[in-house]
Amino acid sequence: MTALPDPGQPGRHVIVVDLGYGDAGKGTVVDWLCATRHVHTVVRFNGGAQAAHNVVLPDGRHHTFAQFGAGTFRPGVRTHLARQQVVDPLALAAEADHLASVGVPDALDRLTVDGEALLATPYHRAANRLREIARGAARHGSCGLGVGESVRYGLAHPDEAPRVADCRDRELLRRRLTALRDRLTAELGPLDAPPVADCLPAFTAFADRVAIVDRSYLAGVLRAGTVVFEGAQGVLLDEWHGFHPYTTWSTTTFANAETLLAEAGAAGSAYRLGVVRTVTTRHGPGPLVTEDRTLPLTDPRNPTNPWQGRFRFGHFDAVAHRYALDVAGGVDGLALTHLDLTRPDPARPALKLCRRYDGTDRLRPGPPGDLERQAALTARLLTTRPVYDAPPTDWPAAVSEALAAPVVLTSHGPTAADKREHGRSAADPLPAPQEVG
């Protein structure tokens, strides 16, 4: 199978995963899918509030989606936060406030959250920042929002880690937040975080405001209509297969979404869509073999910040993306974004394509969990040099050939109107994107 499922095709869902280091344009792709595929719900299945999926409407309204699904601008499209998501209720409330300010007042009404999902709290955030500061010049590039710290604590104390369902039981939540605060304080010293008594009202208000469900809920959602599973970050940051230690505490492949589908009796019902951009980027430290500091590019949605550091640009790295495809188990199709950057421009050099490095054209995935192997691979990549081909004249064809996967969607700008389903006949157009009322 190559083409995206037709609009309205029953039982065909889509999983959207970034095949780079994040920031490839997942949000704008999900928004386009919701506009053209009559999507019922967007399911978030990894990461947490550190996600930054930007969606721009033709009228200029913009939102950076962190926990809400990137289809939320589309009337009626719901969001479900699955149990693999780390949920930050305080950040979620702030995000809902911004959505209301740009014309979406009902985002929380269209939200369901799995009660098993881990909570991110001010204590996780404070601990995360203390650890990153202590690394000094060897920082990992954390976003500083406590998502990885929540996962770390959940692995160490699985029966005591605060979870979404705990917000419905004030006394249980108080005990778990107190134990969390005390353990982290004993390990790291005083935390820059409010007292537990000051946190409780916000978390219990969250439980009163949103629909908290169990894992069986998703089966009904899948029967109700088309679902888009929206991944966070990128495969090259995967907790087991990314370039350690510059990785995330999250499985960034298709695996979590496929687990959810299998549990709901819908295994194999989703189209696997991988997203890549014409310029390979990375926010923060770690390998970026094709980095080119002479490229006069900026990304206003990804500025330098105190936690991740500089947003870096490089030429298209087919070697790294082939590795991501191998790690993820392949795709049905590719979405290629930022094609507007490939237009001839005398003010900047042409973007190039790297099919091989000096000494190799393939990176082989190792077994999950072998972080020593991944660290050795990281050390090698930090000194590896790219070998470039001439700039492609047909980017979709060149990327499809280099990655041995069909490009099914191209993006030439930030809005849904800037997307083209590659290869679809003009005589067989898709429905026009729905506008927000």
C-alpha positions as CSV (number, residue, x, y, z in Angstrom):
1,M,0.0,0.0,0.0
2,T,1.3,3.5,-0.9
3,A,-1.5,6.1,-1.1
4,L,-3.1,7.5,1.9
5,P,-6.6,6.0,2.8
6,D,-9.4,7.8,0.9
7,P,-11.6,10.2,2.9
8,G,-14.3,8.4,4.7
9,Q,-12.8,5.0,4.2
10,P,-14.1,3.1,7.3
11,G,-11.7,1.4,9.7
12,R,-8.6,3.1,8.3
13,H,-6.6,5.1,10.8
14,V,-3.3,7.0,10.4
15,I,-0.3,7.0,12.7
16,V,2.0,10.1,12.2
17,V,5.6,9.7,13.3
18,D,8.6,12.0,12.9
19,L,11.6,10.2,11.3
20,G,14.1,12.8,12.4
21,Y,15.0,14.7,15.6
22,G,11.5,16.2,15.9
23,D,10.2,19.5,14.5
24,A,9.6,18.0,11.0
25,G,6.0,19.4,10.8
26,K,3.9,16.7,12.5
27,G,1.4,19.3,13.7
28,T,0.6,20.8,10.3
29,V,0.4,17.3,8.8
30,V,-2.1,16.2,11.5
31,D,-4.1,19.4,10.9
32,W,-4.3,18.6,7.2
33,L,-5.4,15.1,7.9
34,C,-8.2,16.3,10.2
35,A,-9.3,18.8,7.5
36,T,-9.4,16.2,4.7
37,R,-10.1,12.8,6.3
38,H,-13.2,13.6,8.5
39,V,-11.2,12.7,11.6
40,H,-13.1,11.9,14.7
41,T,-10.3,12.0,17.3
42,V,-6.5,12.7,17.6
43,V,-4.8,10.3,20.0
44,R,-1.5,11.4,21.6
45,F,0.5,8.4,22.6
46,N,4.0,9.5,23.8
47,G,5.9,12.4,25.3
48,G,4.1,15.2,27.1
49,A,4.0,18.9,27.5
50,Q,7.4,19.4,25.9
51,A,5.9,18.7,22.4
52,A,5.6,21.8,20.2
53,H,3.5,21.1,17.1
54,N,2.7,24.3,15.3
55,V,-0.5,24.9,13.3
56,V,-1.2,28.0,11.4
57,L,-4.6,28.9,9.9
58,P,-5.0,30.9,6.6
59,D,-6.3,33.8,8.6
60,G,-3.0,33.9,10.6
61,R,-4.2,32.3,13.8
62,H,-1.5,30.1,15.3
63,H,-1.2,27.6,18.2
64,T,1.7,25.5,19.4
65,F,0.1,22.2,20.3
66,A,1.7,20.5,23.3
67,Q,-0.8,18.1,24.8
68,F,-4.0,18.8,22.8
69,G,-4.1,17.1,19.4
70,A,-3.0,19.2,16.5
71,G,-6.5,18.8,14.9
72,T,-8.2,20.9,17.6
73,F,-8.7,23.9,15.4
74,R,-11.1,21.7,13.4
75,P,-14.6,21.8,14.8
76,G,-15.6,18.6,16.6
77,V,-12.3,16.9,16.4
78,R,-11.5,15.4,19.8
79,T,-8.3,14.7,21.7
80,H,-7.5,11.5,23.7
81,L,-4.4,11.3,25.8
82,A,-3.5,7.7,26.0
83,R,-1.8,6.0,29.0
84,Q,1.7,6.3,27.4
85,Q,1.3,10.1,27.5
86,V,2.8,12.1,30.4
87,V,0.0,14.5,31.4
88,D,0.7,18.0,32.9
89,P,-2.6,19.4,34.1
90,L,-1.2,22.9,34.8
91,A,0.3,23.2,31.4
92,L,-2.9,21.7,29.9
93,A,-5.0,24.5,31.5
94,A,-2.6,27.2,30.1
95,E,-2.8,25.6,26.7
96,A,-6.6,25.6,26.8
97,D,-6.6,29.2,27.7
98,H,-4.5,30.1,24.7
99,L,-6.7,28.0,22.4
100,A,-9.7,30.0,23.7
101,S,-7.9,33.2,22.9
102,V,-7.6,32.1,19.3
103,G,-11.1,31.0,18.8
104,V,-11.3,27.5,20.3
105,P,-13.2,27.8,23.6
106,D,-14.3,24.1,23.9
107,A,-10.9,22.3,23.8
108,L,-11.3,20.8,27.3
109,D,-14.9,19.7,26.4
110,R,-13.4,17.6,23.6
111,L,-10.7,16.0,25.7
112,T,-10.5,12.6,27.3
113,V,-7.5,11.3,29.4
114,D,-6.6,7.8,30.3
115,G,-6.5,7.5,34.1
116,E,-3.3,5.3,34.0
117,A,-1.2,8.1,32.4
118,L,1.6,9.5,34.6
119,L,1.3,13.0,36.0
120,A,4.0,15.6,35.5
121,T,4.1,17.9,38.5
122,P,6.1,21.0,39.7
123,Y,8.3,18.6,41.6
124,H,9.3,16.7,38.5
125,R,9.9,19.9,36.6
126,A,12.2,21.3,39.4
127,A,14.1,18.0,39.6
128,N,14.5,17.9,35.9
129,R,16.1,21.3,35.8
130,L,18.4,20.6,38.7
131,R,19.8,17.5,37.0
132,E,20.3,19.4,33.7
133,I,22.0,22.3,35.4
134,A,24.3,19.9,37.2
135,R,25.5,18.5,33.9
136,G,27.1,21.8,33.0
137,A,28.7,21.7,29.6
138,A,27.5,18.1,29.1
139,R,23.8,18.9,29.1
140,H,21.5,16.5,27.2
141,G,19.3,19.2,25.8
142,S,16.3,18.6,28.0
143,C,13.2,20.8,27.6
144,G,13.2,21.3,31.3
145,L,9.5,20.5,31.7
146,G,9.8,17.3,33.9
147,V,8.5,14.8,31.4
148,G,11.5,12.5,31.5
149,E,11.7,12.9,35.3
150,S,8.0,11.7,35.5
151,V,8.9,8.6,33.5
152,R,12.1,8.1,35.6
153,Y,10.1,8.2,38.9
154,G,7.4,6.0,37.4
155,L,9.9,3.3,36.6
156,A,11.5,3.5,40.1
157,H,8.2,3.6,42.0
158,P,5.5,2.2,39.7
159,D,3.0,1.7,42.5
160,E,3.4,5.1,44.0
161,A,3.9,7.4,41.0
162,P,1.2,10.0,40.7
163,R,-1.2,9.2,37.9
164,V,-4.2,11.0,36.3
165,A,-6.8,8.9,38.1
166,D,-5.3,9.9,41.5
167,C,-6.6,13.5,40.9
168,R,-10.0,12.2,41.8
169,D,-8.9,11.1,45.3
170,R,-7.5,14.2,47.1
171,E,-6.0,12.2,50.0
172,L,-4.3,9.6,47.8
173,L,-2.9,12.4,45.6
174,R,-1.6,14.3,48.7
175,R,0.2,11.2,49.9
176,R,1.8,10.5,46.5
177,L,2.8,14.1,45.9
178,T,4.3,14.3,49.4
179,A,6.3,11.1,48.9
180,L,7.5,12.3,45.5
181,R,8.6,15.7,46.9
182,D,10.4,14.1,49.8
183,R,12.3,11.6,47.7
184,L,13.4,14.1,45.2
185,T,14.4,16.6,47.9
186,A,16.5,13.9,49.7
187,E,18.2,13.1,46.4
188,L,18.7,16.6,44.9
189,G,18.3,19.1,47.7
190,P,15.6,21.8,48.0
191,L,13.2,22.0,45.0
192,D,11.9,25.2,43.5
193,A,8.3,24.1,43.7
194,P,5.2,25.1,45.8
195,P,4.0,23.2,48.8
196,V,1.8,20.1,48.2
197,A,-1.2,21.9,49.8
198,D,-0.9,24.6,47.1
199,C,-0.8,22.1,44.2
200,L,-3.8,19.9,45.3
201,P,-6.6,22.4,44.3
202,A,-5.3,22.6,40.7
203,F,-5.0,18.9,40.2
204,T,-8.4,18.1,41.7
205,A,-10.0,20.9,39.6
206,F,-8.5,19.2,36.6
207,A,-10.2,15.9,37.5
208,D,-13.5,17.8,37.9
209,R,-13.1,19.5,34.5
210,V,-12.0,16.7,32.1
211,A,-13.3,13.2,31.3
212,I,-11.0,10.6,32.8
213,V,-11.5,7.2,31.3
214,D,-9.9,3.7,31.3
215,R,-8.0,1.9,28.6
216,S,-11.2,0.2,27.2
217,Y,-12.5,3.6,26.1
218,L,-10.3,3.7,22.9
219,A,-12.0,0.8,21.3
220,G,-15.3,2.8,21.0
221,V,-13.4,5.8,19.6
222,L,-11.9,3.6,16.9
223,R,-15.3,2.3,15.9
224,A,-16.8,5.8,15.8
225,G,-14.7,7.2,13.0
226,T,-11.2,7.9,11.6
227,V,-8.5,8.4,14.2
228,V,-5.1,10.0,13.8
229,F,-2.4,8.9,16.2
230,E,-0.1,11.9,16.7
231,G,3.4,11.1,17.7
232,A,5.8,13.5,19.6
233,Q,9.5,14.2,19.1
234,G,11.3,12.0,16.6
235,V,12.6,8.5,16.0
236,L,16.2,9.7,16.2
237,L,15.5,10.7,19.8
238,D,13.9,7.3,20.8
239,E,14.7,6.2,24.3
240,W,16.2,2.9,23.1
241,H,17.4,3.5,19.5
242,G,18.3,7.2,19.6
243,F,21.8,8.5,19.9
244,H,22.3,8.2,23.7
245,P,22.5,10.2,25.9
246,Y,20.9,12.9,23.7
247,T,17.5,11.2,23.7
248,T,14.1,11.3,25.3
249,W,12.5,9.1,27.9
250,S,9.9,8.0,25.4
251,T,9.2,5.5,22.7
252,T,8.9,7.7,19.6
253,T,8.3,5.0,17.0
254,F,4.9,3.5,15.9
255,A,5.1,0.9,18.7
256,N,2.9,2.7,21.3
257,A,0.1,3.4,18.8
258,E,0.2,-0.1,17.5
259,T,-0.1,-1.5,21.0
260,L,-3.2,0.6,21.6
261,L,-4.7,-0.6,18.3
262,A,-4.0,-4.2,19.1
263,E,-5.6,-3.9,22.6
264,A,-8.7,-2.5,20.9
265,G,-8.9,-5.3,18.5
266,A,-7.8,-3.1,15.5
267,A,-4.3,-4.4,14.9
268,G,-3.1,-3.6,11.4
269,S,-5.8,-1.0,10.7
270,A,-3.6,2.0,10.6
271,Y,-1.6,3.7,7.8
272,R,2.0,4.4,8.9
273,L,2.9,7.9,7.8
274,G,6.5,9.1,8.4
275,V,7.3,12.8,8.4
276,V,10.6,14.3,7.2
277,R,11.6,17.8,6.2
278,T,13.9,18.9,3.4
279,V,16.3,20.4,5.8
280,T,17.3,18.1,8.7
281,T,17.2,19.9,12.1
282,R,18.0,19.4,15.7
283,H,17.1,21.4,18.8
284,G,20.0,21.1,21.3
285,P,23.2,19.1,21.5
286,G,23.9,15.7,20.0
287,P,24.8,14.3,16.5
288,L,23.7,16.2,13.4
289,V,26.0,14.9,10.8
290,T,24.9,17.3,8.0
291,E,24.9,20.4,10.1
292,D,25.9,23.5,8.1
293,R,26.2,26.7,10.0
294,T,26.5,28.7,6.8
295,L,22.8,28.0,5.9
296,P,21.1,31.3,6.5
297,L,18.0,29.7,8.0
298,T,16.0,30.5,11.1
299,D,12.8,29.0,12.6
300,P,10.8,31.5,14.5
301,R,8.8,28.7,16.2
302,N,12.0,27.1,17.6
303,P,14.2,29.9,19.1
304,T,17.3,29.3,21.2
305,N,16.2,28.7,24.8
306,P,18.1,28.1,28.1
307,W,17.3,24.4,28.2
308,Q,17.6,23.0,24.7
309,G,20.0,25.6,23.4
310,R,20.4,26.4,19.7
311,F,18.1,25.2,16.9
312,R,20.5,23.7,14.3
313,F,20.1,23.2,10.6
314,G,21.7,20.7,8.2
315,H,21.2,19.3,4.7
316,F,18.9,16.4,4.2
317,D,20.4,13.3,6.0
318,A,19.1,10.2,4.2
319,V,21.5,8.0,6.2
320,A,19.9,9.1,9.5
321,H,16.4,8.8,8.1
322,R,17.1,5.3,6.7
323,Y,18.2,4.4,10.2
324,A,14.9,5.8,11.6
325,L,12.9,3.8,9.1
326,D,14.8,0.6,10.1
327,V,14.2,1.3,13.8
328,A,10.5,2.0,13.2
329,G,9.9,-1.0,11.0
330,G,9.2,1.0,7.8
331,V,6.3,3.2,6.7
332,D,3.5,3.0,4.2
333,G,4.2,6.6,3.0
334,L,6.2,9.7,3.7
335,A,5.1,13.3,4.2
336,L,7.8,15.7,3.0
337,T,7.6,19.2,4.5
338,H,9.4,22.5,4.1
339,L,9.6,22.2,0.3
340,D,9.3,26.0,0.1
341,L,13.0,26.1,1.3
342,T,14.0,24.3,-1.9
343,R,12.9,27.1,-4.2
344,P,15.9,28.8,-5.9
345,D,17.0,31.8,-3.8
346,P,20.1,33.9,-4.6
347,A,20.3,34.8,-0.9
348,R,21.1,31.2,0.2
349,P,22.9,28.2,-1.0
350,A,20.9,25.3,-2.4
351,L,19.9,22.5,0.0
352,K,21.8,19.3,-0.7
353,L,21.1,15.6,0.0
354,C,23.4,13.3,1.8
355,R,23.0,9.6,0.9
356,R,26.1,8.4,2.6
357,Y,28.7,9.3,5.2
358,D,32.5,9.1,4.8
359,G,32.9,5.3,5.3
360,T,29.3,4.1,5.4
361,D,25.9,4.5,3.9
362,R,23.9,2.5,6.5
363,L,23.6,2.7,10.3
364,R,22.4,-0.6,11.7
365,P,19.9,-0.7,14.7
366,G,20.9,-2.7,17.7
367,P,18.8,-4.5,20.3
368,P,16.6,-2.2,22.4
369,G,18.1,-1.3,25.7
370,D,21.8,-1.6,24.8
371,L,22.6,2.0,25.7
372,E,26.4,1.3,25.7
373,R,26.1,0.5,22.0
374,Q,24.0,3.6,21.4
375,A,26.6,5.8,23.2
376,A,29.4,4.3,21.0
377,L,27.3,5.1,17.9
378,T,26.8,8.6,19.2
379,A,30.6,9.1,19.7
380,R,31.2,7.9,16.1
381,L,28.6,10.1,14.6
382,L,29.9,13.2,16.4
383,T,33.1,12.9,14.3
384,T,31.5,11.6,11.0
385,R,31.6,13.6,7.9
386,P,28.8,13.7,5.3
387,V,29.2,13.1,1.5
388,Y,26.8,15.1,-0.6
389,D,25.1,14.6,-3.9
390,A,24.2,17.6,-6.1
391,P,21.0,19.4,-5.0
392,P,18.0,17.5,-6.3
393,T,15.9,19.0,-9.0
394,D,12.8,16.9,-8.0
395,W,12.8,16.6,-4.2
396,P,9.9,14.2,-3.7
397,A,11.4,11.8,-6.2
398,A,14.9,12.1,-4.7
399,V,13.7,11.5,-1.2
400,S,11.5,8.6,-2.2
401,E,14.4,7.0,-4.0
402,A,16.9,7.6,-1.1
403,L,14.5,6.3,1.5
404,A,12.9,3.6,-0.6
405,A,9.4,4.8,0.4
406,P,6.8,6.7,-1.5
407,V,6.3,10.4,-0.8
408,V,2.5,10.7,-0.5
409,L,2.1,14.2,0.9
410,T,4.1,17.4,0.2
411,S,4.0,20.6,2.2
412,H,5.0,23.9,0.7
413,G,4.1,26.2,3.6
414,P,2.6,26.3,7.1
415,T,-1.2,25.9,6.4
416,A,-3.4,23.0,5.3
417,A,-3.9,24.8,2.0
418,D,-0.1,24.5,1.4
419,K,-0.3,20.7,1.3
420,R,-0.6,18.5,-1.8
421,E,-1.3,14.8,-1.9
422,H,1.5,13.7,-4.1
423,G,0.5,11.8,-7.2
424,R,-3.3,12.4,-6.8
425,S,-5.0,13.3,-10.1
426,A,-6.3,16.9,-10.3
427,A,-9.5,15.2,-11.6
428,D,-9.9,13.4,-8.3
429,P,-9.4,16.2,-5.7
430,L,-9.7,15.8,-2.0
431,P,-12.3,17.7,-0.1
432,A,-11.4,21.3,0.6
433,P,-10.0,21.8,4.1
434,Q,-12.7,22.7,6.6
435,E,-12.3,26.1,8.2
436,V,-12.8,26.9,11.8
437,G,-16.1,28.5,12.6
